[in-house]
Amino acid sequence: MTGWIGIALGDVTGIGPEVTLKALAAEAGADEARYLLLGDEARLLELNAQLGLGLPLHPSSQTVAGRFFIHNPCSEPIPPDLTPGSPAAALAALACLTDGAHRCLRLELDALVTAPLNKQAVIRAGQPFVGQTEFLSHLAGTEQTAMMLLGQDERGRWLRVALVSTHLPLRMVASQLSSARIGTVIERAAAACRDLGLSQARIAVCGLNPHAGEGGEFGTEERDVIVPAVQAARARNLDVVGPLAADSVFHFALRGDYDVVVAMYHDQGLGPLKLVAFDSGVNWTLGLPFVRTSPDHGTAYDLAGKNRANPSSMRAAIRLAKQLVRARA
């Protein structure tokens, strides 16, 4: 593979730069992929030396036969001494994310991997922000995206979860569900599985309420909203079952009965996923016109600068991005 993978470094006061460089050092010999790191050049060069990684990093302005390049899209240098979650770090992270998305839309990059940033820090910096998924969807001009989280347990068993709703207060979830939205996520999940080599994915759809509503005793969202979406998906020849009780469906998916689970809300899906693959889970945005993946963790300010951050999730995000680029070539 000789494609270009962009990596937006995220909040420089968090662990994004560290896990990125560690992951690239571990992945460097796997293929001939080329990388454009979007972030502060001086910080990356210094961190590369501090970690003793020896990655051959080059400014993107250099015309050399390298594989690891750096471009800083910020109009001003990032101050050297920033407090964790500072507005300057948040705005720089947003600039890197924006630049990476635009490069993908211009077909200059084959995929974008995004290191974590802090939502509250971005908001404190004066920018309205819900999350990177929603931000990228807006830049790409599509609202029909979905989050898929995937990872393996220590026995190599996969769990894949697609979310119907993402960053919503729990009290708002039921009112935001619709058969159309659930149907879209089922379709996105099936297409994602095809990219992964699963041509006829077995899809399980969670209920919203305990025991999937218990026949209407614990809520009617299953009957009124979820069942019609499942029936419509079956009519399109998708292999879908549900609504199923969320307290057991993830067990059956992990043992291999289903290829992907469609969860109704954020913690319904991410709780089981993080139990299975806390250090190596990956977030994949479905429905964008380009490949975007990210590690399934946050900025971890408490670990930043201590050379203790685990790069497994970032490495998995990079590997998935390359796998998807190959699958779509």
C-alpha positions as CSV (number, residue, x, y, z in Angstrom):
1,M,0.0,0.0,0.0
2,T,1.4,3.4,-0.9
3,G,-1.6,5.7,-0.1
4,W,-1.6,8.8,2.1
5,I,-3.0,8.6,5.6
6,G,-3.5,11.9,7.3
7,I,-3.4,12.1,11.1
8,A,-4.8,15.1,13.0
9,L,-2.8,15.3,16.2
10,G,-5.7,16.5,18.4
11,D,-5.1,18.4,21.6
12,V,-1.3,18.7,22.0
13,T,-1.7,19.0,25.8
14,G,-3.1,15.4,25.8
15,I,-1.7,12.1,24.7
16,G,-2.5,12.4,21.0
17,P,1.0,13.2,19.8
18,E,2.6,10.5,22.0
19,V,0.3,7.7,21.0
20,T,0.5,8.7,17.3
21,L,4.3,8.6,17.2
22,K,4.4,5.4,19.2
23,A,1.8,3.8,16.9
24,L,3.7,4.9,13.8
25,A,7.0,3.5,15.1
26,A,5.3,0.2,15.7
27,E,3.5,0.2,12.3
28,A,6.3,1.6,10.2
29,G,7.5,-1.8,8.9
30,A,4.1,-3.2,8.0
31,D,3.8,-1.6,4.6
32,E,4.8,1.4,2.5
33,A,2.0,3.7,3.5
34,R,2.8,7.4,3.7
35,Y,1.6,9.7,6.5
36,L,0.9,13.4,6.8
37,L,0.9,14.4,10.5
38,L,-1.2,17.6,11.0
39,G,0.2,19.4,14.0
40,D,3.0,21.4,15.5
41,E,6.3,20.5,13.9
42,A,8.6,21.6,16.7
43,R,6.6,19.7,19.3
44,L,6.5,16.5,17.2
45,L,10.3,16.6,16.5
46,E,11.0,17.2,20.2
47,L,8.7,14.4,21.3
48,N,10.1,12.0,18.7
49,A,13.6,12.6,20.2
50,Q,12.3,12.4,23.8
51,L,10.6,9.1,23.2
52,G,13.7,7.7,21.4
53,L,11.6,6.6,18.4
54,G,13.9,7.8,15.6
55,L,11.0,8.3,13.2
56,P,12.3,10.0,10.0
57,L,10.0,13.0,10.2
58,H,10.1,15.7,7.5
59,P,8.4,19.0,6.9
60,S,5.8,18.7,4.2
61,S,7.5,21.5,2.3
62,Q,10.5,19.2,1.7
63,T,10.7,17.3,-1.5
64,V,12.3,14.1,-0.1
65,A,11.6,10.5,-0.7
66,G,10.2,10.0,2.8
67,R,7.1,8.5,4.4
68,F,6.5,10.6,7.4
69,F,5.7,14.3,6.9
70,I,4.5,17.1,9.1
71,H,2.2,20.0,8.2
72,N,1.1,22.7,10.7
73,P,-2.1,24.3,9.4
74,C,-2.2,26.8,12.3
75,S,-1.7,30.4,11.3
76,E,0.3,31.1,14.4
77,P,2.8,29.1,16.4
78,I,1.4,27.2,19.4
79,P,2.8,28.5,22.7
80,P,5.3,26.1,24.2
81,D,3.9,26.0,27.7
82,L,0.1,25.3,27.6
83,T,-2.0,24.2,30.5
84,P,-4.1,21.0,29.7
85,G,-7.2,21.8,27.8
86,S,-6.2,25.4,27.1
87,P,-8.1,27.4,24.4
88,A,-5.0,27.6,22.2
89,A,-4.6,23.9,22.2
90,A,-8.3,23.4,21.4
91,L,-8.3,25.8,18.5
92,A,-5.1,24.3,17.1
93,A,-6.7,20.8,17.3
94,L,-9.8,22.1,15.5
95,A,-7.6,23.6,12.8
96,C,-5.8,20.3,12.2
97,L,-9.1,18.4,12.1
98,T,-10.5,20.9,9.5
99,D,-7.3,20.8,7.4
100,G,-7.4,17.0,7.3
101,A,-11.0,16.8,6.3
102,H,-10.5,19.3,3.5
103,R,-7.5,17.4,2.2
104,C,-9.6,14.2,2.2
105,L,-12.4,16.0,0.3
106,R,-9.9,17.3,-2.2
107,L,-8.6,13.7,-2.6
108,E,-5.2,14.6,-1.4
109,L,-5.4,12.1,1.5
110,D,-6.9,8.6,1.3
111,A,-8.0,8.5,4.9
112,L,-8.0,10.6,8.1
113,V,-7.1,9.3,11.5
114,T,-8.0,11.8,14.3
115,A,-6.3,11.9,17.7
116,P,-8.5,13.0,20.7
117,L,-9.5,16.5,21.5
118,N,-11.5,17.8,24.4
119,K,-15.0,18.9,23.6
120,Q,-15.3,21.3,26.6
121,A,-12.0,22.9,25.8
122,V,-13.3,23.6,22.2
123,I,-16.5,25.1,23.6
124,R,-14.6,27.2,26.1
125,A,-12.5,28.5,23.2
126,G,-15.7,30.0,21.8
127,Q,-16.5,27.3,19.2
128,P,-19.9,25.4,19.1
129,F,-18.9,21.8,19.2
130,V,-20.7,18.5,19.8
131,G,-18.0,16.0,18.7
132,Q,-15.5,15.2,16.0
133,T,-18.0,12.9,14.2
134,E,-20.6,15.7,14.0
135,F,-18.0,18.3,13.0
136,L,-16.7,16.2,10.2
137,S,-20.2,15.4,9.0
138,H,-21.0,19.1,8.8
139,L,-17.8,19.8,6.8
140,A,-18.6,17.0,4.4
141,G,-22.2,18.2,4.0
142,T,-23.8,15.0,5.1
143,E,-25.9,14.4,8.2
144,Q,-26.5,10.7,7.6
145,T,-23.4,9.5,9.4
146,A,-23.1,6.9,12.2
147,M,-20.5,5.9,14.6
148,M,-19.2,2.3,14.6
149,L,-16.9,1.1,17.4
150,L,-15.0,-2.1,17.0
151,G,-12.4,-4.1,18.8
152,Q,-11.1,-7.6,19.7
153,D,-10.9,-9.2,23.1
154,E,-7.8,-11.1,24.3
155,R,-9.0,-14.2,22.5
156,G,-9.3,-12.4,19.2
157,R,-13.1,-12.3,19.1
158,W,-14.6,-9.2,17.5
159,L,-17.3,-6.9,18.8
160,R,-18.7,-4.3,16.4
161,V,-21.3,-1.7,17.5
162,A,-23.1,0.9,15.5
163,L,-24.8,3.8,17.3
164,V,-28.2,5.2,16.4
165,S,-27.7,8.2,18.7
166,T,-24.4,9.6,20.0
167,H,-23.8,12.6,22.1
168,L,-27.3,13.2,23.6
169,P,-28.5,13.4,27.2
170,L,-30.2,10.1,28.1
171,R,-33.5,11.9,28.7
172,M,-33.6,13.0,25.0
173,V,-32.8,9.6,23.4
174,A,-36.3,8.2,23.1
175,S,-37.7,11.4,21.6
176,Q,-34.9,11.5,19.0
177,L,-35.3,7.9,17.8
178,S,-37.1,7.3,14.5
179,S,-37.6,4.3,12.2
180,A,-35.8,6.2,9.4
181,R,-32.7,6.9,11.5
182,I,-32.5,3.3,12.8
183,G,-32.9,2.1,9.2
184,T,-30.1,4.4,8.1
185,V,-27.7,3.0,10.8
186,I,-28.7,-0.6,9.9
187,E,-27.8,0.2,6.2
188,R,-24.5,1.9,7.3
189,A,-23.6,-1.1,9.5
190,A,-24.2,-3.6,6.6
191,A,-22.1,-1.5,4.2
192,A,-19.3,-1.2,6.8
193,C,-19.3,-5.0,7.2
194,R,-19.0,-5.4,3.5
195,D,-15.9,-3.2,3.6
196,L,-14.6,-5.6,6.2
197,G,-15.1,-8.6,4.0
198,L,-18.4,-9.7,5.6
199,S,-20.7,-9.8,2.5
200,Q,-23.9,-10.7,4.3
201,A,-23.6,-9.3,7.8
202,R,-25.7,-10.7,10.6
203,I,-27.1,-7.6,12.3
204,A,-28.7,-7.6,15.8
205,V,-30.7,-4.5,16.8
206,C,-31.0,-3.6,20.5
207,G,-34.2,-2.5,22.1
208,L,-34.3,0.8,24.0
209,N,-36.0,-0.3,27.2
210,P,-35.3,-3.1,29.7
211,H,-36.1,-6.6,28.2
212,A,-36.6,-4.8,24.8
213,G,-39.9,-3.3,26.2
214,E,-41.3,-6.6,27.5
215,G,-44.2,-6.5,25.0
216,G,-45.0,-2.9,25.7
217,E,-45.0,-3.2,29.5
218,F,-41.7,-1.2,29.8
219,G,-42.2,1.2,26.9
220,T,-43.5,1.2,23.4
221,E,-40.5,2.4,21.4
222,E,-39.7,-1.1,20.3
223,R,-43.2,-1.7,18.9
224,D,-43.6,1.8,17.4
225,V,-40.2,2.7,16.2
226,I,-37.7,-0.1,16.2
227,V,-39.8,-3.0,14.8
228,P,-40.8,-1.1,11.7
229,A,-37.1,-0.3,11.0
230,V,-36.1,-3.9,11.3
231,Q,-39.0,-5.1,9.1
232,A,-38.0,-2.5,6.4
233,A,-34.4,-3.7,6.5
234,R,-35.5,-7.3,6.1
235,A,-37.6,-6.3,3.1
236,R,-34.3,-5.0,1.6
237,N,-32.8,-8.5,2.1
238,L,-30.6,-7.6,5.1
239,D,-30.1,-10.2,7.7
240,V,-31.4,-8.4,10.7
241,V,-33.0,-9.5,14.0
242,G,-34.4,-7.5,16.8
243,P,-35.3,-5.6,18.9
244,L,-33.3,-7.8,21.3
245,A,-32.6,-7.2,25.0
246,A,-29.4,-5.2,25.4
247,D,-28.5,-7.0,28.5
248,S,-27.6,-10.2,26.6
249,V,-27.2,-9.4,22.9
250,F,-23.6,-8.3,23.3
251,H,-22.7,-11.7,24.8
252,F,-24.1,-13.5,21.8
253,A,-22.4,-11.1,19.4
254,L,-19.0,-11.7,21.0
255,R,-19.4,-15.4,20.8
256,G,-20.0,-15.1,17.0
257,D,-23.8,-15.2,16.6
258,Y,-23.9,-11.7,15.1
259,D,-21.4,-9.6,13.1
260,V,-22.6,-6.2,14.4
261,V,-24.9,-4.8,17.0
262,V,-27.0,-1.7,16.4
263,A,-27.3,0.1,19.8
264,M,-29.8,2.9,20.5
265,Y,-27.6,5.2,22.5
266,H,-24.0,6.0,23.3
267,D,-23.4,4.1,26.6
268,Q,-25.6,1.1,25.6
269,G,-23.1,0.3,22.9
270,L,-19.8,1.7,24.3
271,G,-20.0,0.1,27.7
272,P,-19.8,-3.5,26.3
273,L,-17.2,-2.4,23.7
274,K,-14.9,-0.9,26.2
275,L,-15.2,-3.9,28.5
276,V,-14.1,-6.1,25.6
277,A,-11.4,-3.8,24.0
278,F,-10.6,-0.9,26.4
279,D,-7.1,-0.4,25.1
280,S,-7.6,-1.3,21.4
281,G,-11.1,-0.2,20.4
282,V,-11.5,1.9,17.3
283,N,-14.1,4.5,16.3
284,W,-15.0,4.5,12.6
285,T,-17.3,7.2,11.1
286,L,-19.7,5.6,8.7
287,G,-21.3,7.6,5.9
288,L,-18.6,10.2,5.3
289,P,-17.2,10.5,1.7
290,F,-13.8,9.5,3.1
291,V,-12.4,7.1,5.6
292,R,-12.1,8.4,9.1
293,T,-11.1,6.5,12.1
294,S,-9.9,7.4,15.6
295,P,-8.7,5.7,18.8
296,D,-11.5,5.0,21.3
297,H,-10.1,7.1,24.2
298,G,-9.9,10.7,25.2
299,T,-7.1,13.2,25.8
300,A,-5.9,11.6,29.1
301,Y,-4.3,14.8,30.4
302,D,-3.2,12.9,33.5
303,L,-0.9,10.7,31.4
304,A,0.4,13.4,29.0
305,G,4.2,13.9,29.0
306,K,4.9,10.8,31.1
307,N,5.7,8.3,28.4
308,R,3.0,6.0,29.8
309,A,0.2,6.3,27.2
310,N,-0.8,3.0,25.5
311,P,-0.7,3.4,21.7
312,S,-2.7,0.2,21.0
313,S,-6.0,2.0,20.1
314,M,-4.3,4.5,17.9
315,R,-2.3,1.8,16.1
316,A,-5.6,-0.1,15.6
317,A,-7.2,3.0,14.2
318,I,-4.3,3.5,11.7
319,R,-4.4,-0.2,10.7
320,L,-8.2,0.0,10.1
321,A,-7.8,3.1,8.0
322,K,-5.3,1.4,5.8
323,Q,-7.5,-1.8,5.6
324,L,-10.4,0.3,4.4
325,V,-8.4,2.2,1.8
326,R,-7.3,-1.1,0.4
327,A,-10.8,-2.5,0.4
328,R,-12.1,0.5,-1.5
329,A,-9.3,0.8,-4.0
